[in-house]
């Protein structure tokens, strides 16, 4: 990535975006965060807003936009977090992706686009390597989310082939950490319930996931941004845990909360775990935070936030 311009982060004040912007600022980069604030960490962190190197652009990525200063790099994170609001996710991964790719083309910028480990669907290969094409139902309950990511990858590949844009695709796997938007992800939802002494609702519980702490993931994103590799590259942890064991771990570390098991969600994958050997070989990247360390840090941070709010 060139040094003569800013880095644009779409979804820049969301959960992952906030951590990424902080890391880029710490490295001395000028950062523009484009965000419509629909899934932002609000209020926006004052350490970002107080930085002379940081600009917040309140804007929906699906609407046309331009950046007046030179752009050296783009990280496209904006979009649907899960299978809720499927039309919004489809727009962000199609129109929003085209807008970002056109900006990268105009500025001759390196662009890294976040797909998802969900692109593998209900995988029949375990762990999932990047050359596995997946097992996705195009009209199933999670189809909008999964197919949106597949379209994002196809559009990115086409722009690289047709226009020579310096693109890179990453596939995040279950990124977690302290997150105030507790209704959007399993880990912060579990933690919020446990800290309140409430019931954690567990859908099934036998499904396995591989959780990657957010600061580890951000290091992988920056490594991808600094490379010229097209990807796709899995970014996640190969430390696998069942959802039941995860809920029990949260309750144990929080010291409160109970667990209620309900039927699994139709279409939910039985297991998802990335093969991260390519990330290690190409980017020199591996996660370093264990699940126990990450959950402990998340609980401590969210507990401190709740105390501060009160």
KEKOL-459727 format. One line per field, with one value per residue: residue number from 1; x, y, z of N, C-alpha, C in turn. Coordinates in steps of 0.001 Angstrom, whole numbers, always signed. Layout:
<pts>
num = c(NUM:...)
nx = c(X:...)
ny = c(Y:...)
nz = c(Z:...)
cax = c(X:...)
cay = c(Y:...)
caz = c(Z:...)
cx = c(X:...)
cy = c(Y:...)
cz = c(Z:...)
</pts>
This chain:
<pts>
num = c(1:2:3:4:5:6:7:8:9:10:11:12:13:14:15:16:17:18:19:20:21:22:23:24:25:26:27:28:29:30:31:32:33:34:35:36:37:38:39:40:41:42:43:44:45:46:47:48:49:50:51:52:53:54:55:56:57:58:59:60:61:62:63:64:65:66:67:68:69:70:71:72:73:74:75:76:77:78:79:80:81:82:83:84:85:86:87:88:89:90:91:92:93:94:95:96:97:98:99:100:101:102:103:104:105:106:107:108:109:110:111:112:113:114:115:116:117:118:119:120:121:122:123:124:125:126:127:128:129:130:131:132:133:134:135:136:137:138:139:140:141:142:143:144:145:146:147:148:149:150:151:152:153:154:155:156:157:158:159:160:161:162:163:164:165:166:167:168:169:170:171:172:173:174:175:176:177:178:179:180:181:182:183:184:185:186:187:188:189:190:191:192:193:194:195:196:197:198:199:200:201:202:203:204:205:206:207:208:209:210:211:212:213:214:215:216:217:218:219:220:221:222:223:224:225:226:227:228:229:230:231:232:233:234:235:236:237:238:239:240:241:242:243:244:245:246:247:248:249:250:251:252:253:254:255:256:257:258:259:260:261:262:263:264:265:266:267:268:269:270:271:272:273:274:275:276:277:278:279:280:281:282:283:284:285:286:287:288:289:290:291:292:293:294:295:296:297:298:299:300:301:302:303:304:305:306:307:308:309:310)
nx = c(+843:+506:+2105:+1150:-1407:-4732:-6344:-9307:-11976:-14747:-17755:-16498:-16813:-18029:-18072:-15712:-14522:-13912:-11806:-9955:-9523:-8311:-5905:-4719:-4400:-2604:-414:+279:-1198:-3370:-6854:-10041:-13233:-16019:-19384:-22761:-23785:-25634:-24981:-23103:-20553:-21768:-21748:-19503:-16109:-14170:-11418:-10925:-12322:-10966:-8519:-6275:-5724:-7928:-11022:-14500:-16981:-20199:-22224:-24030:-22867:-23978:-24834:-23707:-20362:-17477:-13977:-12005:-9257:-6078:-6308:-4884:-5379:-8107:-10488:-13119:-15614:-18241:-21578:-23963:-24203:-25168:-27737:-30026:-32170:-32010:-32152:-30778:-28212:-27678:-27637:-25453:-23365:-23373:-24100:-22727:-20203:-19445:-19275:-17086:-15052:-14921:-13973:-11448:-10331:-10310:-8475:-6251:-5766:-4938:-7240:-8995:-11380:-13929:-15199:-16721:-16549:-18862:-19328:-18747:-20927:-22976:-20662:-19027:-16476:-13775:-11192:-12088:-10574:-9311:-9709:-11948:-15219:-17628:-20923:-23780:-27125:-28961:-31488:-32132:-32674:-30499:-29564:-29421:-27411:-25178:-25003:-24690:-22108:-20729:-21261:-19912:-17256:-17081:-17476:-15256:-13163:-13658:-13179:-10464:-9521:-10544:-10110:-7690:-7474:-5994:-6767:-7869:-9134:-10587:-11622:-13400:-13732:-15991:-15503:-14781:-15165:-15054:-18169:-20643:-22989:-24978:-26990:-26293:-24301:-23227:-21333:-20994:-23704:-24171:-22393:-23456:-25943:-25071:-23631:-25707:-26956:-28847:-30688:-29006:-29722:-29471:-29118:-29564:-26594:-24669:-23307:-20206:-17811:-15170:-13475:-12214:-10233:-10723:-8528:-6506:-7580:-7643:-4915:-4371:-5905:-4562:-2082:-2868:-3673:-1263:-29:+95:-1449:-4094:-5884:-8621:-8205:-8412:-9192:-9012:-9477:-8090:-8805:-11187:-14536:-17471:-20781:-22210:-20154:-18948:-20950:-21039:-18445:-18518:-20432:-19082:-16714:-17839:-19231:-21907:-25320:-27443:-28148:-30209:-31433:-32590:-34317:-32168:-31346:-32827:-30923:-28528:-25012:-23346:-20704:-17862:-14732:-11678:-9109:-6048:-3595:-2754:-2878:-850:+1359:+1378:+922:+2270:+822:-870:-3424:-3132:-4444:-6064:-9258:-10204:-8653:-9549:-12335:-12294:-11063:-13010:-15257:-14311:-13962:-16570:-17943:-16738:-17617:-20392:-20468:-19443:-21463:-23591)
ny = c(-1197:+2219:+5184:+7706:+8677:+8603:+6063:+4518:+3337:+1494:+1177:+2088:+2917:+866:-2232:-3896:-2055:+205:-765:-1316:+1235:+2523:+1055:+1665:+4441:+4466:+3566:+5758:+6461:+8412:+8405:+7785:+7237:+5769:+5639:+4788:+4852:+3025:+614:+1345:+1807:+3510:+6218:+7578:+6729:+8902:+9077:+8582:+10663:+12849:+12770:+14270:+13007:+11637:+11274:+11421:+10286:+10524:+8427:+6381:+3403:+2370:+4477:+6812:+8089:+10183:+10732:+13424:+13775:+12100:+8545:+5817:+3272:+957:-466:-2544:-2966:-2478:-3517:-6177:-7814:-10298:-12766:-11196:-8529:-8932:-7663:-5251:-6205:-7458:-5247:-3777:-5531:-5675:-3184:-1439:-2643:-2354:+461:+879:-528:+940:+3360:+2559:+1930:+4470:+5830:+4310:+2507:+136:-2330:-4015:-6422:-7527:-10634:-13526:-16256:-17627:-18075:-20645:-22064:-24786:-26611:-29410:-30134:-30170:-28804:-25685:-25001:-22394:-23155:-24679:-24942:-24744:-25323:-24320:-23258:-21643:-20530:-20736:-20129:-18567:-17593:-15029:-13687:-15392:-15653:-12999:-12457:-14190:-12983:-10542:-11460:-12404:-10042:-8589:-10175:-9927:-7168:-7071:-8680:-7442:-4646:-4404:-3729:-3474:-5788:-7491:-10296:-11179:-13648:-13492:-15224:-15533:-13138:-11603:-9720:-6977:-5477:-3180:-3441:-5561:-7176:-8266:-10196:-13458:-13828:-11240:-10964:-13197:-12509:-10087:-10948:-12758:-11068:-9597:-11471:-12991:-15241:-17196:-17818:-20684:-21918:-24977:-25988:-27903:-27189:-26157:-23530:-21331:-18979:-15721:-13300:-9771:-7947:-9585:-10258:-7726:-7233:-9120:-8082:-5667:-6680:-7935:-5712:-4442:-6173:-7584:-9648:-11444:-13054:-15402:-15207:-16940:-15591:-16236:-18223:-21428:-22714:-24574:-24550:-25701:-24312:-24700:-25183:-22705:-20960:-21961:-21325:-18510:-18001:-19109:-17502:-14956:-15328:-15454:-15904:-18083:-20985:-21672:-24101:-24218:-25295:-25740:-23251:-23338:-24261:-23417:-23731:-26776:-26910:-24788:-23962:-22495:-23300:-22060:-22030:-20782:-18039:-17918:-18633:-16739:-14183:-14247:-14508:-15385:-16048:-15010:-14939:-16793:-18494:-18423:-16304:-14212:-14123:-13508:-10938:-9587:-9734:-8291:-5750:-5135:-5211:-3059:-1010:-1068:-327:+2247:+3482:+3375)
nz = c(+0:-818:+571:+297:+810:+2326:+4361:+3655:+5534:+5322:+7165:+9377:+12047:+13262:+15138:+14458:+12742:+14354:+15963:+13931:+12795:+14974:+15137:+12672:+12914:+15042:+13714:+12332:+10092:+7976:+8344:+7025:+8054:+6783:+7406:+8043:+10505:+11421:+12569:+14363:+16913:+19323:+21723:+19215:+19637:+21585:+21349:+18699:+17362:+18361:+17151:+14889:+12578:+11814:+10111:+10113:+8047:+7583:+5989:+3696:+2358:+55:-1419:-3906:-3579:-2996:-2456:-1647:-1125:-1812:-1957:-497:+405:+918:+3053:+3012:+5057:+5597:+5887:+6153:+9260:+9950:+9171:+9421:+8222:+5258:+2691:+3025:+3485:+1025:-682:+356:-139:-2861:-4465:-2722:-2704:-5416:-5478:-3772:-5114:-7489:-6473:-5581:-8030:-9261:-7673:-7826:-5739:-3165:-2234:+257:+827:+2962:+3118:+4221:+6554:+6375:+3772:+3073:+3801:+4966:+5724:+4220:+4350:+6583:+8549:+6837:+3837:+1627:-1021:-1037:-2244:-965:+557:-69:+268:-2063:-1715:+900:+4509:+5275:+2949:+1729:+3120:+2765:-57:-745:+102:-1577:-4015:-3591:-3612:-6238:-7723:-6898:-7874:-10602:-11042:-10561:-12647:-15002:-14772:-13517:-10834:-7621:-5662:-2652:-964:+2078:+4444:+7160:+10290:+12702:+14499:+17562:+20654:+23031:+22787:+22248:+20859:+21613:+20658:+18278:+17980:+19037:+21181:+22654:+23312:+24945:+27032:+27993:+28988:+30953:+32724:+33703:+35182:+33963:+31761:+29409:+26125:+24299:+21184:+20242:+20590:+20160:+17901:+16500:+16723:+15657:+17272:+16853:+18294:+18296:+18056:+17125:+14633:+13358:+13069:+11093:+8980:+8433:+7679:+5313:+3857:+3472:+1786:-1586:-2255:-3818:-2467:-2015:+1585:+4556:+7718:+10930:+13898:+14632:+16872:+18122:+19454:+21104:+20977:+23297:+25179:+25021:+26046:+28650:+29476:+29450:+31470:+33634:+33857:+34141:+36473:+36957:+35752:+33796:+31743:+28989:+26852:+23573:+20536:+17665:+15188:+12007:+9214:+10225:+10413:+11195:+11957:+11937:+10939:+10226:+7858:+8360:+7245:+4874:+5468:+7345:+5782:+3652:+4761:+7132:+9462:+12436:+14853:+18289:+20671:+23097:+23478:+26124:+27171:+25516:+26023:+28735:+28671:+27193:+28874:+31103:+29947:+29036:+31442:+32755:+31082:+31529:+34230:+34011:+32533:+34312)
cax = c(+0:+1263:+2135:+822:-2839:-5440:-6975:-10755:-12551:-16207:-18143:-15325:-17063:-18664:-17273:-14378:-13980:-13328:-10497:-9069:-9153:-7332:-4615:-4151:-3961:-1396:+681:+541:-1944:-4587:-7969:-11410:-14217:-17320:-20329:-24088:-24044:-26719:-24441:-21890:-20309:-22157:-21191:-18220:-15025:-13572:-10015:-10937:-12770:-9982:-7292:-6197:-5566:-9177:-12201:-15720:-17865:-21474:-22715:-24382:-21951:-24694:-25042:-22443:-19538:-16126:-13018:-11266:-7815:-5597:-6633:-3858:-5926:-9526:-10952:-14582:-16237:-19649:-22517:-24780:-23447:-25707:-28828:-31123:-32220:-31311:-32050:-29703:-26952:-27480:-27263:-24105:-22392:-23412:-23909:-21657:-18939:-19115:-18839:-15727:-14130:-14741:-13111:-10101:-9883:-10057:-7315:-5166:-5553:-5099:-8513:-9243:-12821:-14254:-16249:-17125:-16440:-20173:-19357:-18633:-22226:-22967:-19492:-18798:-15027:-13440:-11515:-12369:-9504:-9821:-10085:-13229:-16241:-18743:-22181:-24706:-28471:-29174:-32799:-32331:-32894:-29294:-29054:-29105:-26099:-24127:-24868:-24166:-20652:-20224:-21286:-18813:-16006:-17113:-17275:-13863:-12341:-13872:-12488:-9027:-9247:-10911:-9572:-6377:-7508:-5202:-7775:-7592:-10338:-10395:-12810:-13386:-14440:-16474:-14679:-15473:-14458:-16003:-19065:-21857:-24157:-25074:-28025:-25848:-23358:-23467:-20459:-21407:-25048:-23967:-21736:-24411:-26917:-24400:-23324:-26975:-27506:-30011:-30624:-28392:-30464:-28536:-29831:-28909:-25458:-23636:-22557:-18894:-17323:-13789:-13586:-10982:-10315:-10757:-7215:-5797:-8142:-7197:-3527:-4441:-6411:-3492:-1092:-3417:-3662:+119:+416:-569:-2068:-5519:-6757:-9111:-7444:-9160:-8653:-9766:-8737:-8378:-9162:-12617:-15282:-18905:-21541:-22541:-18963:-18752:-21893:-20592:-17241:-18935:-21074:-18047:-15828:-18650:-19659:-23364:-26051:-27860:-28220:-31427:-31237:-33774:-33955:-31221:-31908:-32773:-29930:-27280:-23956:-22981:-19341:-17135:-13363:-10860:-7728:-5365:-2212:-2436:-2605:+470:+2389:+1385:+937:+2990:-176:-1631:-3979:-2344:-5299:-6900:-10664:-10330:-8102:-10405:-13602:-11991:-10861:-14298:-16101:-13782:-14225:-17999:-18317:-16289:-18503:-21675:-20269:-19272:-22764:-24411)
cay = c(+0:+3462:+6014:+9081:+8942:+8109:+4749:+4576:+2148:+1532:+576:+2432:+3069:-333:-2995:-4173:-840:+1050:-1332:-1157:+2645:+2797:+453:+2436:+5725:+4200:+3389:+7050:+6638:+9201:+7471:+8258:+6199:+5987:+4834:+5403:+4804:+2097:-449:+1936:+1825:+4870:+7325:+7305:+6869:+10238:+9026:+8695:+11999:+13856:+12639:+15113:+12129:+10877:+11963:+10623:+10637:+9850:+8176:+4997:+2928:+2052:+5722:+7262:+8977:+10453:+11211:+14463:+13611:+10814:+7345:+4790:+1959:+872:-1711:-2551:-3761:-2127:-4509:-6933:-8628:-11650:-12995:-10241:-7462:-9485:-6743:-4305:-6911:-7654:-3947:-3410:-6423:-5517:-1767:-893:-3195:-1673:+1823:+816:-949:+2071:+4331:+2006:+2070:+5880:+6302:+3326:+2147:-1246:-2500:-5302:-6557:-8574:-11583:-14179:-17706:-18183:-18379:-22092:-22659:-25949:-27219:-30858:-30268:-29580:-27377:-25203:-24281:-21399:-23736:-25396:-24087:-24562:-26068:-23224:-23301:-20278:-20015:-21110:-19019:-17730:-17442:-13643:-13360:-16195:-15322:-11634:-12545:-14831:-11948:-9624:-12067:-12456:-8681:-8237:-10925:-9342:-5876:-7343:-9237:-6539:-3295:-4425:-3145:-4230:-6244:-8605:-10814:-11903:-14343:-13502:-16286:-15309:-12165:-11196:-8840:-6077:-4961:-2648:-3858:-6921:-7969:-8608:-11308:-14405:-13654:-10128:-11227:-14094:-11789:-9128:-11704:-13322:-9995:-9184:-12596:-13471:-16528:-17229:-18725:-21457:-22597:-26262:-26035:-28834:-26596:-25650:-22322:-20961:-17563:-14950:-12037:-8687:-7356:-10521:-10106:-6441:-7414:-9827:-7162:-4738:-7451:-8124:-4402:-4130:-7121:-7476:-10941:-11299:-13896:-15180:-15719:-17093:-14975:-16728:-19105:-22856:-23228:-24816:-24704:-25841:-23191:-25046:-24935:-21258:-20392:-22366:-20559:-17145:-18023:-19404:-16352:-13841:-15641:-15338:-16276:-19470:-21372:-22331:-24685:-24265:-25942:-25045:-22476:-24058:-23783:-23056:-24684:-27632:-26628:-23876:-23810:-22194:-23693:-20765:-22225:-19801:-16768:-18040:-18677:-15540:-12952:-14421:-14174:-16359:-15443:-15309:-14834:-17976:-18193:-18047:-14952:-13259:-13995:-12789:-9528:-9038:-9582:-7185:-4493:-4865:-4906:-1685:-116:-1016:+446:+3639:+3984:+3565)
caz = c(+0:-901:+1774:-70:+896:+3506:+4282:+3850:+6157:+5340:+8438:+10169:+13483:+13781:+16102:+13926:+12154:+15396:+16307:+12779:+12695:+16042:+14779:+11557:+13464:+15835:+12757:+11710:+8838:+7944:+8216:+6848:+8356:+6161:+8179:+8159:+11955:+11747:+13429:+14920:+18344:+19690:+20935:+18573:+20602:+21554:+20918:+17241:+16967:+18777:+16369:+13701:+11420:+11634:+9587:+10073:+6928:+7804:+4631:+3396:+1321:-1190:-2153:-4508:-2756:-3499:-1469:-2362:-970:-2332:-1181:-704:+721:+1288:+3667:+2910:+6115:+5749:+5379:+7071:+10202:+9949:+8231:+9586:+7210:+4095:+1561:+3312:+3266:-409:-1275:+794:-763:-4315:-4827:-1891:-3177:-6670:-5153:-3216:-6161:-8406:-5810:-5639:-9424:-9538:-6909:-7926:-4336:-2712:-1544:+910:+1045:+3918:+2791:+5466:+6630:+6035:+2342:+2937:+4103:+5860:+5097:+4252:+4507:+7880:+8474:+5492:+3126:+684:-2316:-912:-2839:-37:+465:+226:-296:-2547:-1325:+2292:+5451:+5366:+1583:+1381:+3696:+2143:-1479:-839:+211:-2787:-5052:-3291:-4078:-7703:-8222:-6623:-8827:-11927:-11123:-10660:-13971:-16100:-14614:-12887:-9489:-6639:-4713:-1756:-304:+3328:+4934:+8624:+10992:+14064:+15200:+18785:+21570:+23701:+21751:+22874:+20081:+22136:+19986:+16936:+17951:+20124:+22348:+23518:+23827:+26083:+28125:+28537:+29785:+32124:+33664:+34317:+35931:+33221:+31084:+28081:+25258:+23488:+20103:+19999:+21495:+19702:+16795:+16884:+16072:+15927:+17608:+16666:+19025:+17325:+17804:+16240:+13292:+12813:+12624:+9822:+7954:+8076:+6918:+3970:+3211:+3110:+767:-2881:-2532:-4141:-1673:-653:+2713:+5808:+8929:+12070:+14797:+14479:+18200:+17964:+20693:+20887:+21513:+24684:+25990:+25035:+27012:+29988:+29782:+29762:+32787:+34631:+34041:+34634:+37834:+37060:+34554:+33611:+30328:+28526:+25536:+22718:+19265:+16796:+14086:+10743:+8264:+10895:+10133:+12325:+12367:+11071:+11428:+9056:+7636:+8306:+6802:+3837:+6145:+7960:+4741:+2803:+5557:+8389:+10489:+13209:+16065:+19488:+21857:+23318:+23753:+27533:+27318:+24829:+26743:+29976:+28327:+26762:+30064:+31899:+29247:+29033:+32827:+33017:+30335:+32223:+35444:+33610:+32112:+35518)
cx = c(+882:+1199:+1640:-662:-3436:-5874:-8460:-11218:-14063:-16692:-17115:-15564:-18005:-17705:-15849:-13738:-13317:-11939:-9502:-8607:-8121:-5949:-3947:-3645:-2681:-175:+985:-196:-3079:-5748:-9266:-12342:-15542:-18318:-21667:-24593:-25156:-26252:-23185:-21790:-20564:-22179:-19832:-17092:-14334:-12122:-9902:-11261:-11761:-8690:-7352:-6070:-6861:-10285:-13372:-16626:-19156:-22190:-23023:-23554:-22665:-25023:-23703:-21684:-18182:-15275:-12101:-9754:-7365:-5931:-5605:-4406:-7380:-9748:-12474:-15157:-17739:-20544:-23214:-23915:-23922:-26896:-30036:-31034:-31535:-31164:-30938:-28347:-26649:-27057:-25815:-23046:-22401:-23137:-22762:-20295:-18513:-18615:-17398:-14700:-13883:-13841:-11663:-9516:-9498:-8780:-6104:-4761:-5655:-6422:-8637:-10718:-13088:-15445:-16698:-16823:-17749:-20282:-19274:-19943:-22135:-21892:-19445:-17307:-14634:-11979:-11631:-11169:-10113:-10248:-11324:-14349:-17500:-19968:-23296:-26041:-28834:-30547:-33129:-32477:-31691:-28759:-28651:-27720:-24984:-23912:-24374:-22651:-20038:-20224:-20151:-17495:-15953:-16852:-15824:-12923:-12452:-13142:-10981:-8674:-9466:-10194:-8199:-6331:-6770:-6115:-7250:-8867:-9934:-11721:-12746:-14203:-14739:-15550:-15461:-14567:-15487:-16865:-20345:-23120:-24459:-26116:-27547:-24951:-23544:-22631:-20874:-22823:-24981:-23408:-22704:-25437:-26278:-24117:-24573:-27590:-28716:-29724:-29997:-29154:-29509:-29324:-29086:-27772:-24340:-22828:-21212:-18560:-15870:-13764:-12232:-11133:-10026:-9385:-6340:-6270:-7654:-5756:-3476:-4928:-5307:-2403:-1565:-3393:-2264:+678:-241:-1278:-3562:-6440:-7547:-8207:-8348:-8436:-9535:-8876:-9069:-8572:-10689:-13288:-16760:-19622:-21956:-21354:-18675:-19663:-21472:-19351:-17598:-19538:-20039:-17172:-16598:-19089:-21148:-23986:-26400:-28016:-29527:-31194:-32568:-33354:-33035:-31959:-31744:-31752:-28610:-26241:-23590:-21585:-18645:-15765:-12452:-9541:-6962:-3905:-1815:-2119:-1221:+1568:+2513:+1591:+1804:+2103:-763:-2238:-3179:-3177:-6175:-8333:-10834:-9799:-9025:-11733:-13382:-11824:-12175:-15217:-15624:-14105:-15704:-18521:-17928:-17189:-19839:-21582:-20177:-20614:-23657:-23922)
cy = c(+1251:+4240:+7430:+9385:+8369:+6658:+4947:+3255:+2294:+703:+914:+2703:+1978:-1041:-3226:-2887:+72:+560:-1144:+297:+3007:+2272:+1224:+3792:+5560:+4018:+4672:+7295:+7643:+8263:+8228:+7083:+6585:+5066:+5545:+5381:+3841:+957:+27:+1708:+3257:+5045:+6957:+7622:+8220:+10204:+9078:+10125:+13080:+13805:+13524:+14279:+11416:+11773:+10997:+11158:+9859:+9681:+6688:+4533:+2595:+3297:+6195:+8201:+9152:+10939:+12193:+14290:+12281:+9672:+6277:+3389:+2047:-477:-1643:-3534:-3561:-3200:-5222:-7817:-10072:-11747:-12083:-9146:-7879:-8513:-5725:-4956:-7125:-6354:-3581:-4257:-6344:-4063:-1161:-1385:-2547:-249:+1837:+425:+172:+3132:+3856:+2158:+3521:+6378:+5381:+2833:+641:-1325:-3917:-5367:-7745:-9384:-12215:-15661:-18387:-18529:-19886:-22806:-23768:-26900:-28732:-31173:-29542:-29843:-26914:-24461:-23344:-21998:-24632:-24463:-23953:-25395:-25121:-23456:-21887:-19700:-20380:-19899:-18094:-17350:-16010:-13263:-14099:-15815:-13894:-11644:-13202:-13827:-10961:-10169:-12111:-11075:-8247:-8909:-10334:-8010:-6067:-7805:-8215:-5191:-3256:-3795:-4072:-4659:-7375:-9008:-11537:-12525:-14432:-14661:-15856:-14406:-11669:-10301:-7958:-5354:-4476:-3033:-5315:-7777:-8527:-9834:-12168:-14090:-12459:-10301:-12148:-13325:-10820:-9816:-12224:-12249:-9491:-10288:-13206:-14814:-16377:-18243:-19373:-22244:-23876:-26457:-26946:-28290:-26081:-24398:-22103:-19452:-16871:-13599:-10873:-8082:-8272:-10346:-8828:-6527:-8139:-8942:-6224:-5451:-7681:-6818:-4043:-5091:-6808:-8784:-10767:-12063:-14833:-15819:-15772:-16363:-15392:-17599:-20551:-23532:-23361:-25036:-24864:-24633:-23451:-24751:-23441:-20597:-20729:-21593:-19128:-17076:-18226:-18183:-15156:-14064:-15511:-15738:-17751:-19729:-22092:-22821:-24743:-24919:-25075:-24305:-23251:-23419:-23395:-24146:-25476:-27332:-25713:-23621:-23573:-22952:-22382:-20899:-21212:-18445:-16779:-17959:-17363:-14270:-13044:-14177:-15417:-15645:-15871:-15311:-16069:-17549:-17743:-16630:-13912:-13042:-13225:-11295:-8866:-8792:-8402:-5846:-4135:-4573:-3464:-672:+44:-189:+1926:+4264:+4275:+4761)
cz = c(+0:+416:+1516:-9:+2150:+3288:+4576:+4441:+6134:+6525:+9510:+11631:+13986:+14725:+15599:+13413:+13165:+15775:+15163:+12646:+13754:+15661:+13653:+12032:+14274:+14952:+11992:+10407:+9027:+7617:+8013:+7086:+7719:+6836:+8223:+9599:+12355:+12641:+14127:+16421:+18810:+21207:+20340:+19544:+20468:+21109:+19401:+16821:+17320:+17965:+15129:+12432:+11038:+11116:+9578:+8970:+7109:+6462:+4485:+2202:+14:-2002:-2719:-3571:-3418:-2341:-2176:-2256:-1571:-1388:-1519:-493:+1132:+1958:+3710:+3928:+6190:+5165:+6514:+7962:+10179:+9011:+8419:+8524:+5907:+2942:+1773:+3068:+1809:-1082:-911:+98:-2281:-4686:-4041:-2326:-4485:-6401:-4632:-4268:-7174:-7786:-5838:-7046:-9723:-8868:-7034:-6531:-4137:-1949:-1012:+1262:+1950:+3422:+4119:+5398:+6309:+4563:+2093:+3262:+5133:+5337:+5274:+4331:+5786:+8212:+7034:+4910:+2091:-648:-2224:-1359:-1995:-358:+891:-470:-758:-2212:+119:+3197:+5602:+3980:+1266:+1898:+2969:+683:-1675:-780:-1021:-3954:-4846:-3822:-5606:-8303:-8048:-7619:-10231:-12078:-11223:-12075:-15088:-16009:-13947:-11509:-8518:-5488:-3826:-1031:+967:+3743:+6457:+9179:+12423:+14879:+16421:+19619:+22251:+22675:+22407:+22114:+20408:+21429:+18657:+16877:+19192:+21359:+23207:+24068:+25038:+27281:+28793:+29435:+31067:+33165:+34376:+35167:+35270:+32548:+29700:+27246:+24281:+22452:+19732:+20981:+21029:+18526:+17318:+16087:+16464:+16084:+17515:+17349:+18081:+17051:+16950:+14806:+12628:+12326:+11285:+8689:+7492:+7289:+5489:+3193:+2721:+2059:-570:-3238:-2801:-3200:-2562:+389:+3933:+6933:+10092:+12925:+14477:+15829:+18249:+19316:+20355:+21502:+22966:+25613:+26090:+26062:+28436:+30418:+30178:+31153:+33890:+34906:+34597:+36075:+38048:+35734:+34531:+32118:+30048:+27105:+24792:+21399:+18421:+15683:+12786:+9807:+8891:+10665:+11374:+12825:+11399:+11684:+10228:+9041:+7451:+7857:+5727:+4455:+6774:+6908:+3989:+3614:+6803:+9586:+11131:+14411:+17287:+20766:+21982:+23601:+25202:+27771:+26696:+25535:+28039:+29711:+27928:+27954:+30905:+31260:+29267:+30437:+33180:+32307:+31029:+33500:+35126:+33223:+33314:+36331)
</pts>
